[in-house]
């Protein structure tokens, strides 16, 4: 069974998305960028789904670390976030920062479950 690492600080979102994805995949979770990178090294997932707006280390910074890490850079990365709609009203992160990130897919929240499954299947190679 393929393994997905879901990194998001919103516990309700994590639980609902984990429940959805566990129909077809093993799901491991982390609640901030630092924990996500540690779990990625430990678990060696087939896909990382990473939120952008998080405390401790934001998703853009974590994505940069993943892309620069020889052990992790081959793992497909999906940014799943409401960042585009929240922009600078609720965060200090500039919108242009999203253009600099090396990600394999970028999906806005809320995402339709069928769309999420299709994007996950594409990235995992099913």
C-alpha angles and dihedrals in degrees: 000000000000117000127225126194111210114197116188135128094217103094094194091052091046093052095047093045093044090052090050096047095043088071087078109007144043107252127204119185139208128179103213140022096262093050089045093056091047091049091047090056092045100042103032094213125200090229137015119211107195131188117216105212108061137133122250095023122009122226095253091057091045090049090053090051092049092049091051096047115093090207095053109025095091092058111101112246127208120189107210111183152132089227094115093057095039097043117151097342092080105016141050091219113110116233090233088065089075091062092059096055123103103225131147093218138007119204127181121227130268093051126183110245092234091052090049092051092049093050092046092050091051093051095044091048101241 
